Amino acid sequence: MPITKRSEIKIGARVFVVEKQNQRTGELTEGIVARILTPSSNHPRGIKVMLEDGRVGRVQKFVNDGDGK
C-alpha cells in the first residue's frame, strides 16, 4: 500500500518506490529520499520522490516496515 501522506516522508528515509516504467509490474526500487516532489499534502498513488541516485518514483513503503528486507 503506497505512502499517501507527504508528512510521513522525510529526507534521508530509506524507502521502496515504484518507478513509472515499473508501475505495471510493481517492481520496487530501494533508495534514500533526496527530494520530495509531490507538492500536495497527500496523493492517492503515493508521494513522488527523487532518490539520491536521481531515480524518481512513488513511495510504496519504508524499508524498515518489518517485511524482512
PQR file with spaces between the fields and no chain letter, atoms N, CA, C, O and H, PARSE charges and radii, in Angstrom:
ATOM       1  N    MET     1       0.846   -1.169    0.000 -0.4000 1.5000
ATOM       2  CA   MET     1       0.000    0.000    0.000 -0.0000 2.0000
ATOM       3  C    MET     1       0.899    1.243    0.000  0.5500 1.7000
ATOM       4  O    MET     1       1.797    1.351    0.835 -0.5500 1.4000
ATOM       5  N    PRO     2       0.674    2.154   -0.901 -0.5600 1.5000
ATOM       6  CA   PRO     2       1.548    3.331   -1.007  0.2800 2.0000
ATOM       7  C    PRO     2       1.431    4.260    0.197  0.5500 1.7000
ATOM       8  O    PRO     2       0.410    4.298    0.883 -0.5500 1.4000
ATOM       9  N    ILE     3       2.503    5.004    0.429 -0.4000 1.5000
ATOM      10  CA   ILE     3       2.512    6.037    1.457 -0.0000 2.0000
ATOM      11  C    ILE     3       1.884    7.274    0.815  0.5500 1.7000
ATOM      12  O    ILE     3       2.461    7.864   -0.098 -0.5500 1.4000
ATOM      13  H    ILE     3       3.332    4.973   -0.129  0.4000 1.0000
ATOM      14  N    THR     4       0.713    7.662    1.288 -0.4000 1.5000
ATOM      15  CA   THR     4      -0.059    8.713    0.621 -0.0000 2.0000
ATOM      16  C    THR     4       0.033   10.077    1.293  0.5500 1.7000
ATOM      17  O    THR     4      -0.459   11.060    0.738 -0.5500 1.4000
ATOM      18  H    THR     4       0.244    7.182    2.030  0.4000 1.0000
ATOM      19  N    LYS     5       0.645   10.168    2.463 -0.4000 1.5000
ATOM      20  CA   LYS     5       0.739   11.450    3.173 -0.0000 2.0000
ATOM      21  C    LYS     5       2.166   11.977    3.110  0.5500 1.7000
ATOM      22  O    LYS     5       3.112   11.298    3.510 -0.5500 1.4000
ATOM      23  H    LYS     5       1.045    9.370    2.914  0.4000 1.0000
ATOM      24  N    ARG     6       2.305   13.179    2.609 -0.4000 1.5000
ATOM      25  CA   ARG     6       3.616   13.819    2.469 -0.0000 2.0000
ATOM      26  C    ARG     6       4.325   13.948    3.818  0.5500 1.7000
ATOM      27  O    ARG     6       5.547   13.823    3.886 -0.5500 1.4000
ATOM      28  H    ARG     6       1.536   13.731    2.284  0.4000 1.0000
ATOM      29  N    SER     7       3.577   14.194    4.882 -0.4000 1.5000
ATOM      30  CA   SER     7       4.147   14.400    6.214 -0.0000 2.0000
ATOM      31  C    SER     7       4.839   13.159    6.769  0.5500 1.7000
ATOM      32  O    SER     7       5.647   13.274    7.691 -0.5500 1.4000
ATOM      33  H    SER     7       2.583   14.296    4.827  0.4000 1.0000
ATOM      34  N    GLU     8       4.545   11.982    6.233 -0.4000 1.5000
ATOM      35  CA   GLU     8       5.160   10.734    6.703 -0.0000 2.0000
ATOM      36  C    GLU     8       6.565   10.528    6.142  0.5500 1.7000
ATOM      37  O    GLU     8       7.318    9.702    6.657 -0.5500 1.4000
ATOM      38  H    GLU     8       3.889   11.888    5.484  0.4000 1.0000
ATOM      39  N    ILE     9       6.923   11.264    5.101 -0.4000 1.5000
ATOM      40  CA   ILE     9       8.190   11.047    4.404 -0.0000 2.0000
ATOM      41  C    ILE     9       9.181   12.138    4.779  0.5500 1.7000
ATOM      42  O    ILE     9       8.857   13.325    4.753 -0.5500 1.4000
ATOM      43  H    ILE     9       6.310   11.935    4.684  0.4000 1.0000
ATOM      44  N    LYS    10      10.385   11.722    5.126 -0.4000 1.5000
ATOM      45  CA   LYS    10      11.445   12.656    5.496 -0.0000 2.0000
ATOM      46  C    LYS    10      12.638   12.473    4.569  0.5500 1.7000
ATOM      47  O    LYS    10      12.908   11.367    4.103 -0.5500 1.4000
ATOM      48  H    LYS    10      10.648   10.757    5.147  0.4000 1.0000
ATOM      49  N    ILE    11      13.349   13.562    4.305 -0.4000 1.5000
ATOM      50  CA   ILE    11      14.587   13.487    3.535 -0.0000 2.0000
ATOM      51  C    ILE    11      15.543   12.563    4.283  0.5500 1.7000
ATOM      52  O    ILE    11      15.696   12.681    5.498 -0.5500 1.4000
ATOM      53  H    ILE    11      13.129   14.461    4.684  0.4000 1.0000
ATOM      54  N    GLY    12      16.184   11.651    3.568 -0.4000 1.5000
ATOM      55  CA   GLY    12      17.115   10.709    4.180 -0.0000 2.0000
ATOM      56  C    GLY    12      16.494    9.378    4.555  0.5500 1.7000
ATOM      57  O    GLY    12      17.207    8.460    4.960 -0.5500 1.4000
ATOM      58  H    GLY    12      16.060   11.556    2.581  0.4000 1.0000
ATOM      59  N    ALA    13      15.169    9.252    4.429 -0.4000 1.5000
ATOM      60  CA   ALA    13      14.494    7.994    4.756 -0.0000 2.0000
ATOM      61  C    ALA    13      14.811    6.945    3.691  0.5500 1.7000
ATOM      62  O    ALA    13      14.897    7.265    2.505 -0.5500 1.4000
ATOM      63  H    ALA    13      14.589    9.998    4.101  0.4000 1.0000
ATOM      64  N    ARG    14      14.984    5.697    4.116 -0.4000 1.5000
ATOM      65  CA   ARG    14      15.207    4.588    3.182 -0.0000 2.0000
ATOM      66  C    ARG    14      13.845    4.007    2.830  0.5500 1.7000
ATOM      67  O    ARG    14      13.102    3.566    3.707 -0.5500 1.4000
ATOM      68  H    ARG    14      14.914    5.437    5.079  0.4000 1.0000
ATOM      69  N    VAL    15      13.522    4.010    1.530 -0.4000 1.5000
ATOM      70  CA   VAL    15      12.188    3.636    1.071 -0.0000 2.0000
ATOM      71  C    VAL    15      12.252    2.707   -0.143  0.5500 1.7000
ATOM      72  O    VAL    15      13.294    2.551   -0.780 -0.5500 1.4000
ATOM      73  H    VAL    15      14.126    4.368    0.818  0.4000 1.0000
ATOM      74  N    PHE    16      11.120    2.105   -0.436 -0.4000 1.5000
ATOM      75  CA   PHE    16      10.915    1.383   -1.685 -0.0000 2.0000
ATOM      76  C    PHE    16       9.976    2.235   -2.529  0.5500 1.7000
ATOM      77  O    PHE    16       8.920    2.651   -2.053 -0.5500 1.4000
ATOM      78  H    PHE    16      10.273    2.231    0.081  0.4000 1.0000
ATOM      79  N    VAL    17      10.352    2.496   -3.777 -0.4000 1.5000
ATOM      80  CA   VAL    17       9.499    3.247   -4.695 -0.0000 2.0000
ATOM      81  C    VAL    17       9.199    2.403   -5.916  0.5500 1.7000
ATOM      82  O    VAL    17       9.921    1.455   -6.223 -0.5500 1.4000
ATOM      83  H    VAL    17      11.210    2.158   -4.164  0.4000 1.0000
ATOM      84  N    VAL    18       8.126    2.754   -6.611 -0.4000 1.5000
ATOM      85  CA   VAL    18       7.847    2.159   -7.910 -0.0000 2.0000
ATOM      86  C    VAL    18       8.067    3.260   -8.941  0.5500 1.7000
ATOM      87  O    VAL    18       7.431    4.313   -8.890 -0.5500 1.4000
ATOM      88  H    VAL    18       7.539    3.524   -6.362  0.4000 1.0000
ATOM      89  N    GLU    19       8.976    3.001   -9.875 -0.4000 1.5000
ATOM      90  CA   GLU    19       9.249    3.956  -10.944 -0.0000 2.0000
ATOM      91  C    GLU    19       8.149    3.848  -11.994  0.5500 1.7000
ATOM      92  O    GLU    19       7.493    2.812  -12.107 -0.5500 1.4000
ATOM      93  H    GLU    19       9.492    2.145   -9.916  0.4000 1.0000
ATOM      94  N    LYS    20       7.949    4.914  -12.759 -0.4000 1.5000
ATOM      95  CA   LYS    20       6.863    4.964  -13.731 -0.0000 2.0000
ATOM      96  C    LYS    20       6.891    3.768  -14.693  0.5500 1.7000
ATOM      97  O    LYS    20       5.851    3.171  -14.969 -0.5500 1.4000
ATOM      98  H    LYS    20       8.482    5.756  -12.667  0.4000 1.0000
ATOM      99  N    GLN    21       8.076    3.422  -15.200 -0.4000 1.5000
ATOM     100  CA   GLN    21       8.165    2.319  -16.158 -0.0000 2.0000
ATOM     101  C    GLN    21       7.883    0.957  -15.515  0.5500 1.7000
ATOM     102  O    GLN    21       7.701   -0.032  -16.225 -0.5500 1.4000
ATOM     103  H    GLN    21       8.921    3.908  -14.976  0.4000 1.0000
ATOM     104  N    ASN    22       7.845    0.895  -14.179 -0.4000 1.5000
ATOM     105  CA   ASN    22       7.587   -0.364  -13.478 -0.0000 2.0000
ATOM     106  C    ASN    22       6.211   -0.416  -12.830  0.5500 1.7000
ATOM     107  O    ASN    22       5.929   -1.328  -12.053 -0.5500 1.4000
ATOM     108  H    ASN    22       7.993    1.699  -13.601  0.4000 1.0000
ATOM     109  N    GLN    23       5.354    0.548  -13.137 -0.4000 1.5000
ATOM     110  CA   GLN    23       4.044    0.576  -12.499 -0.0000 2.0000
ATOM     111  C    GLN    23       3.213   -0.665  -12.819  0.5500 1.7000
ATOM     112  O    GLN    23       2.495   -1.165  -11.954 -0.5500 1.4000
ATOM     113  H    GLN    23       5.583    1.289  -13.768  0.4000 1.0000
ATOM     114  N    ARG    24       3.302   -1.157  -14.029 -0.4000 1.5000
ATOM     115  CA   ARG    24       2.514   -2.351  -14.408 -0.0000 2.0000
ATOM     116  C    ARG    24       2.987   -3.597  -13.677  0.5500 1.7000
ATOM     117  O    ARG    24       2.174   -4.418  -13.253 -0.5500 1.4000
ATOM     118  H    ARG    24       3.886   -0.750  -14.732  0.4000 1.0000
ATOM     119  N    THR    25       4.300   -3.742  -13.528 -0.4000 1.5000
ATOM     120  CA   THR    25       4.847   -4.938  -12.882 -0.0000 2.0000
ATOM     121  C    THR    25       4.891   -4.801  -11.369  0.5500 1.7000
ATOM     122  O    THR    25       4.879   -5.804  -10.655 -0.5500 1.4000
ATOM     123  H    THR    25       4.961   -3.075  -13.872  0.4000 1.0000
ATOM     124  N    GLY    26       4.942   -3.568  -10.873 -0.4000 1.5000
ATOM     125  CA   GLY    26       5.024   -3.344   -9.438 -0.0000 2.0000
ATOM     126  C    GLY    26       6.419   -3.549   -8.875  0.5500 1.7000
ATOM     127  O    GLY    26       6.597   -3.626   -7.659 -0.5500 1.4000
ATOM     128  H    GLY    26       4.952   -2.753  -11.453  0.4000 1.0000
ATOM     129  N    GLU    27       7.408   -3.636   -9.751 -0.4000 1.5000
ATOM     130  CA   GLU    27       8.788   -3.833   -9.302 -0.0000 2.0000
ATOM     131  C    GLU    27       9.230   -2.630   -8.467  0.5500 1.7000
ATOM     132  O    GLU    27       9.082   -1.479   -8.879 -0.5500 1.4000
ATOM     133  H    GLU    27       7.264   -3.573  -10.739  0.4000 1.0000
ATOM     134  N    LEU    28       9.777   -2.926   -7.280 -0.4000 1.5000
ATOM     135  CA   LEU    28      10.171   -1.869   -6.365 -0.0000 2.0000
ATOM     136  C    LEU    28      11.665   -1.596   -6.445  0.5500 1.7000
ATOM     137  O    LEU    28      12.464   -2.498   -6.702 -0.5500 1.4000
ATOM     138  H    LEU    28       9.897   -3.861   -6.946  0.4000 1.0000
ATOM     139  N    THR    29      12.026   -0.349   -6.223 -0.4000 1.5000
ATOM     140  CA   THR    29      13.407    0.102   -6.212 -0.0000 2.0000
ATOM     141  C    THR    29      13.693    0.676   -4.835  0.5500 1.7000
ATOM     142  O    THR    29      12.927    1.494   -4.325 -0.5500 1.4000
ATOM     143  H    THR    29      11.378    0.383   -6.014  0.4000 1.0000
ATOM     144  N    GLU    30      14.794    0.249   -4.233 -0.4000 1.5000
ATOM     145  CA   GLU    30      15.159    0.743   -2.909 -0.0000 2.0000
ATOM     146  C    GLU    30      16.087    1.944   -3.044  0.5500 1.7000
ATOM     147  O    GLU    30      16.939    1.985   -3.931 -0.5500 1.4000
ATOM     148  H    GLU    30      15.416   -0.416   -4.647  0.4000 1.0000
ATOM     149  N    GLY    31      15.915    2.911   -2.164 -0.4000 1.5000
ATOM     150  CA   GLY    31      16.798    4.066   -2.184 -0.0000 2.0000
ATOM     151  C    GLY    31      16.550    4.988   -1.014  0.5500 1.7000
ATOM     152  O    GLY    31      15.695    4.736   -0.164 -0.5500 1.4000
ATOM     153  H    GLY    31      15.222    2.878   -1.444  0.4000 1.0000
ATOM     154  N    ILE    32      17.323    6.069   -0.990 -0.4000 1.5000
ATOM     155  CA   ILE    32      17.225    7.066    0.074 -0.0000 2.0000
ATOM     156  C    ILE    32      16.651    8.349   -0.516  0.5500 1.7000
ATOM     157  O    ILE    32      17.109    8.819   -1.557 -0.5500 1.4000
ATOM     158  H    ILE    32      18.017    6.273   -1.680  0.4000 1.0000
ATOM     159  N    VAL    33      15.651    8.910    0.151 -0.4000 1.5000
ATOM     160  CA   VAL    33      14.953   10.096   -0.335 -0.0000 2.0000
ATOM     161  C    VAL    33      15.894   11.309   -0.316  0.5500 1.7000
ATOM     162  O    VAL    33      16.459   11.655    0.722 -0.5500 1.4000
ATOM     163  H    VAL    33      15.279    8.528    0.997  0.4000 1.0000
ATOM     164  N    ALA    34      16.050   11.945   -1.483 -0.4000 1.5000
ATOM     165  CA   ALA    34      16.834   13.177   -1.592 -0.0000 2.0000
ATOM     166  C    ALA    34      15.919   14.395   -1.666  0.5500 1.7000
ATOM     167  O    ALA    34      16.226   15.442   -1.096 -0.5500 1.4000
ATOM     168  H    ALA    34      15.591   11.664   -2.326  0.4000 1.0000
ATOM     169  N    ARG    35      14.778   14.256   -2.378 -0.4000 1.5000
ATOM     170  CA   ARG    35      13.823   15.359   -2.538 -0.0000 2.0000
ATOM     171  C    ARG    35      12.414   14.799   -2.571  0.5500 1.7000
ATOM     172  O    ARG    35      12.182   13.695   -3.063 -0.5500 1.4000
ATOM     173  H    ARG    35      14.529   13.406   -2.841  0.4000 1.0000
ATOM     174  N    ILE    36      11.483   15.565   -2.047 -0.4000 1.5000
ATOM     175  CA   ILE    36      10.060   15.222   -2.148 -0.0000 2.0000
ATOM     176  C    ILE    36       9.491   16.072   -3.271  0.5500 1.7000
ATOM     177  O    ILE    36       9.551   17.300   -3.218 -0.5500 1.4000
ATOM     178  H    ILE    36      11.672   16.463   -1.648  0.4000 1.0000
ATOM     179  N    LEU    37       8.937   15.420   -4.292 -0.4000 1.5000
ATOM     180  CA   LEU    37       8.489   16.124   -5.489 -0.0000 2.0000
ATOM     181  C    LEU    37       6.994   16.447   -5.506  0.5500 1.7000
ATOM     182  O    LEU    37       6.580   17.390   -6.181 -0.5500 1.4000
ATOM     183  H    LEU    37       8.888   14.422   -4.336  0.4000 1.0000
ATOM     184  N    THR    38       6.187   15.691   -4.783 -0.4000 1.5000
ATOM     185  CA   THR    38       4.745   15.944   -4.754 -0.0000 2.0000
ATOM     186  C    THR    38       4.479   17.192   -3.912  0.5500 1.7000
ATOM     187  O    THR    38       4.833   17.221   -2.734 -0.5500 1.4000
ATOM     188  H    THR    38       6.523   14.925   -4.235  0.4000 1.0000
ATOM     189  N    PRO    39       3.860   18.230   -4.499 -0.5600 1.5000
ATOM     190  CA   PRO    39       3.630   19.459   -3.744  0.2800 2.0000
ATOM     191  C    PRO    39       2.441   19.387   -2.775  0.5500 1.7000
ATOM     192  O    PRO    39       2.423   20.101   -1.773 -0.5500 1.4000
ATOM     193  N    SER    40       1.465   18.544   -3.057 -0.4000 1.5000
ATOM     194  CA   SER    40       0.276   18.479   -2.202 -0.0000 2.0000
ATOM     195  C    SER    40       0.551   17.649   -0.949  0.5500 1.7000
ATOM     196  O    SER    40       1.532   16.907   -0.896 -0.5500 1.4000
ATOM     197  H    SER    40       1.480   17.964   -3.871  0.4000 1.0000
ATOM     198  N    SER    41      -0.305   17.775    0.046 -0.4000 1.5000
ATOM     199  CA   SER    41      -0.100   17.081    1.322 -0.0000 2.0000
ATOM     200  C    SER    41      -0.386   15.588    1.237  0.5500 1.7000
ATOM     201  O    SER    41       0.079   14.821    2.079 -0.5500 1.4000
ATOM     202  H    SER    41      -1.102   18.378    0.003  0.4000 1.0000
ATOM     203  N    ASN    42      -1.149   15.165    0.226 -0.4000 1.5000
ATOM     204  CA   ASN    42      -1.359   13.729    0.025 -0.0000 2.0000
ATOM     205  C    ASN    42      -1.630   13.436   -1.446  0.5500 1.7000
ATOM     206  O    ASN    42      -1.998   14.319   -2.221 -0.5500 1.4000
ATOM     207  H    ASN    42      -1.527   15.788   -0.458  0.4000 1.0000
ATOM     208  N    HIS    43      -1.439   12.176   -1.802 -0.4000 1.5000
ATOM     209  CA   HIS    43      -1.659   11.735   -3.177 -0.0000 2.0000
ATOM     210  C    HIS    43      -2.072   10.267   -3.130  0.5500 1.7000
ATOM     211  O    HIS    43      -1.396    9.467   -2.484 -0.5500 1.4000
ATOM     212  H    HIS    43      -1.141   11.459   -1.172  0.4000 1.0000
ATOM     213  N    PRO    44      -3.159    9.894   -3.792 -0.5600 1.5000
ATOM     214  CA   PRO    44      -3.698    8.530   -3.679  0.2800 2.0000
ATOM     215  C    PRO    44      -2.774    7.420   -4.196  0.5500 1.7000
ATOM     216  O    PRO    44      -2.873    6.284   -3.732 -0.5500 1.4000
ATOM     217  N    ARG    45      -1.888    7.719   -5.136 -0.4000 1.5000
ATOM     218  CA   ARG    45      -1.000    6.671   -5.673 -0.0000 2.0000
ATOM     219  C    ARG    45       0.373    6.682   -5.039  0.5500 1.7000
ATOM     220  O    ARG    45       1.250    5.917   -5.440 -0.5500 1.4000
ATOM     221  H    ARG    45      -1.807    8.642   -5.513  0.4000 1.0000
ATOM     222  N    GLY    46       0.570    7.544   -4.051 -0.4000 1.5000
ATOM     223  CA   GLY    46       1.852    7.619   -3.356 -0.0000 2.0000
ATOM     224  C    GLY    46       2.553    8.930   -3.632  0.5500 1.7000
ATOM     225  O    GLY    46       2.353    9.556   -4.673 -0.5500 1.4000
ATOM     226  H    GLY    46      -0.142    8.165   -3.725  0.4000 1.0000
ATOM     227  N    ILE    47       3.376    9.332   -2.687 -0.4000 1.5000
ATOM     228  CA   ILE    47       4.120   10.586   -2.791 -0.0000 2.0000
ATOM     229  C    ILE    47       5.320   10.370   -3.708  0.5500 1.7000
ATOM     230  O    ILE    47       6.077    9.414   -3.540 -0.5500 1.4000
ATOM     231  H    ILE    47       3.539    8.824   -1.842  0.4000 1.0000
ATOM     232  N    LYS    48       5.486   11.266   -4.678 -0.4000 1.5000
ATOM     233  CA   LYS    48       6.590   11.155   -5.630 -0.0000 2.0000
ATOM     234  C    LYS    48       7.844   11.762   -5.020  0.5500 1.7000
ATOM     235  O    LYS    48       7.818   12.877   -4.500 -0.5500 1.4000
ATOM     236  H    LYS    48       4.871   12.042   -4.815  0.4000 1.0000
ATOM     237  N    VAL    49       8.949   11.011   -5.091 -0.4000 1.5000
ATOM     238  CA   VAL    49      10.224   11.473   -4.546 -0.0000 2.0000
ATOM     239  C    VAL    49      11.343   11.225   -5.550  0.5500 1.7000
ATOM     240  O    VAL    49      11.218   10.416   -6.470 -0.5500 1.4000
ATOM     241  H    VAL    49       8.970   10.105   -5.514  0.4000 1.0000
ATOM     242  N    MET    50      12.447   11.955   -5.340 -0.4000 1.5000
ATOM     243  CA   MET    50      13.676   11.686   -6.076 -0.0000 2.0000
ATOM     244  C    MET    50      14.640   11.046   -5.090  0.5500 1.7000
ATOM     245  O    MET    50      14.852   11.551   -3.987 -0.5500 1.4000
ATOM     246  H    MET    50      12.548   12.612   -4.593  0.4000 1.0000
ATOM     247  N    LEU    51      15.220    9.928   -5.507 -0.4000 1.5000
ATOM     248  CA   LEU    51      16.191    9.241   -4.671 -0.0000 2.0000
ATOM     249  C    LEU    51      17.566    9.880   -4.851  0.5500 1.7000
ATOM     250  O    LEU    51      17.776   10.655   -5.785 -0.5500 1.4000
ATOM     251  H    LEU    51      15.048    9.518   -6.403  0.4000 1.0000
ATOM     252  N    GLU    52      18.495    9.559   -3.965 -0.4000 1.5000
ATOM     253  CA   GLU    52      19.837   10.134   -4.026 -0.0000 2.0000
ATOM     254  C    GLU    52      20.546    9.853   -5.346  0.5500 1.7000
ATOM     255  O    GLU    52      21.382   10.645   -5.782 -0.5500 1.4000
ATOM     256  H    GLU    52      18.325    8.930   -3.206  0.4000 1.0000
ATOM     257  N    ASP    53      20.216    8.726   -5.986 -0.4000 1.5000
ATOM     258  CA   ASP    53      20.864    8.387   -7.263 -0.0000 2.0000
ATOM     259  C    ASP    53      20.165    9.007   -8.474  0.5500 1.7000
ATOM     260  O    ASP    53      20.548    8.749   -9.615 -0.5500 1.4000
ATOM     261  H    ASP    53      19.537    8.083   -5.631  0.4000 1.0000
ATOM     262  N    GLY    54      19.127    9.834   -8.220 -0.4000 1.5000
ATOM     263  CA   GLY    54      18.448   10.539   -9.301 -0.0000 2.0000
ATOM     264  C    GLY    54      17.197    9.867   -9.826  0.5500 1.7000
ATOM     265  O    GLY    54      16.447   10.480  -10.585 -0.5500 1.4000
ATOM     266  H    GLY    54      18.816   10.043   -7.293  0.4000 1.0000
ATOM     267  N    ARG    55      16.952    8.639   -9.447 -0.4000 1.5000
ATOM     268  CA   ARG    55      15.731    7.966   -9.893 -0.0000 2.0000
ATOM     269  C    ARG    55      14.519    8.572   -9.200  0.5500 1.7000
ATOM     270  O    ARG    55      14.607    9.052   -8.070 -0.5500 1.4000
ATOM     271  H    ARG    55      17.561    8.141   -8.830  0.4000 1.0000
ATOM     272  N    VAL    56      13.382    8.540   -9.897 -0.4000 1.5000
ATOM     273  CA   VAL    56      12.140    9.137   -9.390 -0.0000 2.0000
ATOM     274  C    VAL    56      11.066    8.066   -9.344  0.5500 1.7000
ATOM     275  O    VAL    56      10.941    7.255  -10.261 -0.5500 1.4000
ATOM     276  H    VAL    56      13.310    8.149  -10.815  0.4000 1.0000
ATOM     277  N    GLY    57      10.292    8.071   -8.266 -0.4000 1.5000
ATOM     278  CA   GLY    57       9.196    7.119   -8.152 -0.0000 2.0000
ATOM     279  C    GLY    57       8.268    7.492   -7.017  0.5500 1.7000
ATOM     280  O    GLY    57       8.515    8.444   -6.278 -0.5500 1.4000
ATOM     281  H    GLY    57      10.394    8.730   -7.521  0.4000 1.0000
ATOM     282  N    ARG    58       7.194    6.726   -6.888 -0.4000 1.5000
ATOM     283  CA   ARG    58       6.218    6.955   -5.827 -0.0000 2.0000
ATOM     284  C    ARG    58       6.486    5.981   -4.684  0.5500 1.7000
ATOM     285  O    ARG    58       6.656    4.781   -4.900 -0.5500 1.4000
ATOM     286  H    ARG    58       6.993    5.952   -7.488  0.4000 1.0000
ATOM     287  N    VAL    59       6.520    6.517   -3.465 -0.4000 1.5000
ATOM     288  CA   VAL    59       6.851    5.721   -2.286 -0.0000 2.0000
ATOM     289  C    VAL    59       5.752    4.697   -2.019  0.5500 1.7000
ATOM     290  O    VAL    59       4.576    5.039   -1.896 -0.5500 1.4000
ATOM     291  H    VAL    59       6.381    7.492   -3.289  0.4000 1.0000
ATOM     292  N    GLN    60       6.168    3.432   -1.931 -0.4000 1.5000
ATOM     293  CA   GLN    60       5.231    2.346   -1.645 -0.0000 2.0000
ATOM     294  C    GLN    60       5.309    1.904   -0.189  0.5500 1.7000
ATOM     295  O    GLN    60       4.293    1.574    0.423 -0.5500 1.4000
ATOM     296  H    GLN    60       7.123    3.155   -2.031  0.4000 1.0000
ATOM     297  N    LYS    61       6.523    1.901    0.361 -0.4000 1.5000
ATOM     298  CA   LYS    61       6.699    1.533    1.765 -0.0000 2.0000
ATOM     299  C    LYS    61       8.097    1.921    2.214  0.5500 1.7000
ATOM     300  O    LYS    61       8.977    2.226    1.409 -0.5500 1.4000
ATOM     301  H    LYS    61       7.348    2.170   -0.137  0.4000 1.0000
ATOM     302  N    PHE    62       8.270    1.898    3.528 -0.4000 1.5000
ATOM     303  CA   PHE    62       9.573    2.155    4.111 -0.0000 2.0000
ATOM     304  C    PHE    62      10.329    0.836    4.213  0.5500 1.7000
ATOM     305  O    PHE    62       9.715   -0.213    4.409 -0.5500 1.4000
ATOM     306  H    PHE    62       7.555    1.650    4.183  0.4000 1.0000
ATOM     307  N    VAL    63      11.636    0.875    4.085 -0.4000 1.5000
ATOM     308  CA   VAL    63      12.438   -0.348    4.117 -0.0000 2.0000
ATOM     309  C    VAL    63      12.286   -1.062    5.449  0.5500 1.7000
ATOM     310  O    VAL    63      12.239   -2.292    5.476 -0.5500 1.4000
ATOM     311  H    VAL    63      12.135    1.728    3.926  0.4000 1.0000
ATOM     312  N    ASN    64      12.208   -0.343    6.536 -0.4000 1.5000
ATOM     313  CA   ASN    64      12.138   -0.966    7.862 -0.0000 2.0000
ATOM     314  C    ASN    64      10.721   -1.223    8.339  0.5500 1.7000
ATOM     315  O    ASN    64      10.457   -1.153    9.539 -0.5500 1.4000
ATOM     316  H    ASN    64      12.246    0.656    6.514  0.4000 1.0000
ATOM     317  N    ASP    65       9.806   -1.519    7.430 -0.4000 1.5000
ATOM     318  CA   ASP    65       8.412   -1.796    7.785 -0.0000 2.0000
ATOM     319  C    ASP    65       8.195   -3.204    8.339  0.5500 1.7000
ATOM     320  O    ASP    65       7.055   -3.644    8.491 -0.5500 1.4000
ATOM     321  H    ASP    65      10.021   -1.576    6.455  0.4000 1.0000
ATOM     322  N    GLY    66       9.291   -3.913    8.641 -0.4000 1.5000
ATOM     323  CA   GLY    66       9.154   -5.254    9.205 -0.0000 2.0000
ATOM     324  C    GLY    66       8.785   -6.308    8.182  0.5500 1.7000
ATOM     325  O    GLY    66       8.173   -7.319    8.526 -0.5500 1.4000
ATOM     326  H    GLY    66      10.217   -3.556    8.517  0.4000 1.0000
ATOM     327  N    ASP    67       9.149   -6.085    6.931 -0.4000 1.5000
ATOM     328  CA   ASP    67       8.810   -7.048    5.868 -0.0000 2.0000
ATOM     329  C    ASP    67       9.938   -8.044    5.634  0.5500 1.7000
ATOM     330  O    ASP    67       9.882   -8.826    4.684 -0.5500 1.4000
ATOM     331  H    ASP    67       9.646   -5.264    6.652  0.4000 1.0000
ATOM     332  N    GLY    68      10.967   -8.028    6.490 -0.4000 1.5000
ATOM     333  CA   GLY    68      12.054   -8.997    6.355 -0.0000 2.0000
ATOM     334  C    GLY    68      13.138   -8.586    5.399  0.5500 1.7000
ATOM     335  O    GLY    68      14.077   -9.349    5.176 -0.5500 1.4000
ATOM     336  H    GLY    68      11.012   -7.393    7.261  0.4000 1.0000
ATOM     337  N    LYS    69      13.043   -7.401    4.821 -0.4000 1.5000
ATOM     338  CA   LYS    69      14.072   -6.946    3.873 -0.0000 2.0000
ATOM     339  C    LYS    69      15.019   -5.982    4.529  0.5500 1.7000
ATOM     340  O    LYS    69      15.949   -5.495    3.886 -0.5500 1.4000
ATOM     341  H    LYS    69      12.280   -6.781    5.001  0.4000 1.0000
